[in-house]
Amino acid sequence: MTDAEEIDGPALNGTDLDKVERLAARLTELEGRAGRAVSGYGKWRRRYERLYYVLGLPATALAAAAGVTAFAQSVPKLIVGLCAVAAAGLSAAQALVRPDQKARFNQAQQFTFARIENDASLLRDIGLSRSTLEDTIAGYENLIEKYYQALARSPE
């Protein structure tokens, strides 16, 4: 069974009470999936934020050490060269991985899924009791579309 079939399920047929119950269950499932996505993207965002500092701070410290020791008479040139090469390697890794950009993407995704989760909760709790069934179904279909659009986004 695909994700779409798990969330969307069979067409809403039957009595209005059956439709409302099934729609409430689908909204609860969508809310749960969006909540898990919020948690997952949040974890990846924090990992990329840490990686940014793990690569950036040592690169800066090594570059500073290489610069300072280049002017010192008592430090061998090999030490200066190793500090400079290590700093360059860490800077290159940071440029290739781009953890800051990936952290921003994961943060944006986290906020998007949090909005979907909140909207599904509101639609289930308030929309089912105060809106027409057709309006609530349309709101659900809109949330499903937003969910899959967010899943399809790429960090690049």
N, C-alpha and C positions, 0 to 999 in steps of 0.2 A: 504494500500500500504506500503510495507517495505521500509527501507532506501535504499536498493540496487536498488529497482525498481524506487524510486524517483530520484536517481542520474543517474542510468544507463538508465532507460527508455526503450522504444522499440528499437529493432535493427536499426542500421543506414541503411535505405533503401531510394531509391529515387535518385534524381540528385545530382551531386557533390555540387552544391550551397546549396541545402537543407541539405545535410550532414554537410557542413561547418557551417551553421547557427545553426543546432541542436547541433553540437559538441561545438560551442562557448557558447551556452546556458548551456550546461552541465558543461563546464569548469567554467563558471561564478557561477553556483550553487555549484560546488565543492569548489571553492575559498571562497564563502560565508560560507559554512559549516566549512571549515577549519579555517576561521577567527573567527567564533563564538567559536570554540573549543580553539583557542589561548586565547581568552578573558576569557573563563571559567576556563581553567587550570591556567591562570595567577592569577585569583581571588583566587582560592584554594591555589596556592603556597603562596600568600601573607598571607592568613589566617593561614596556617601552620607555616610560619615564625614567625608571631606574637604569635601564641600559644607556640612556642618553648621558646620565651622570657617570656611570661606570666607564664609559669610553671618553667622555669629555674632560672630566676632572684630572685623570692621570695624564692625558695628552697635554693639557695646559701646564700641569706641574712639571712634566718632563721637558717641555719646550722652554719653560722658565729656567729650569735647572741647566739645560744645555746652553742657554743664553748667558747665564751668570758664570758658569764654569768655563766658557770660552774665553773670558777675560781674566780668569785666575791663572796665575803662573804655576801653581803647585799641582794642578789637576792634569792628569795625562790626557792627551788628545783622544785616546780610545774611549774614555768615559764620556767625553763631550759628544763624540760621534754616536755612541750607543744611545745616549739620551735623545739626540736629535732623530735618529732612525726610529726609535720606539715611539716618540711623539708623532712622527709622520705616519707610522703604521696605525696608531690609534685614531688619528684624525681621518685617515683614509677609510678605516672601518666605519667610523661614524658617518662619513659622507655616503658610503655605499648602503649602509643599513637604513639611514635616515630615521632613527627612532623618534625624533620629535614629530615628524610628519605622520608617522604611523600612530603615535600616541594621540595626535589631534583627530585623526580619522576614527580611531576607536572611541574617543570621547564623543564625537558627533554621532556615531552609531549608537552609543550607549544612551544618549539623550533622545534619539529618534525612537528607539525601542521603549524607553521609559514613557514617552508620550503615547505610543501605541498601547502600552500596558494600561496606562491611566485612562485613555479613551475607551478601551474595552471594558474596564471596570465601571466607568460612568455609564456607558451604554447599557450594560447589564443591569446595574443598580437603579438607574434613573430612566433611561430610555425605554426599557421594557414596560415600565409602569405608567409613563407619561406620554409616550409617543404612539403613533399607530404602528401596527406590526410591519406594514410595508416600509415605513420610514426607518424603523429599527433594522430591518433586513438590509436596506440600502446602506445604512451606517456600518453594519457589519461587513458588507461587501467592500465598502470603501476602506475599512481597516485592514481587511485581508490584502487588498491591493497595495496599501502602504507597507504592510509587512513584507510582502514579496519584493517590492521595489527596494526596500532597505536591505534585504538579504542579497540582492543582485548587485549592490554597489561595490565598487572596487577601490582599494586604497590608492591606486595609481592614478 
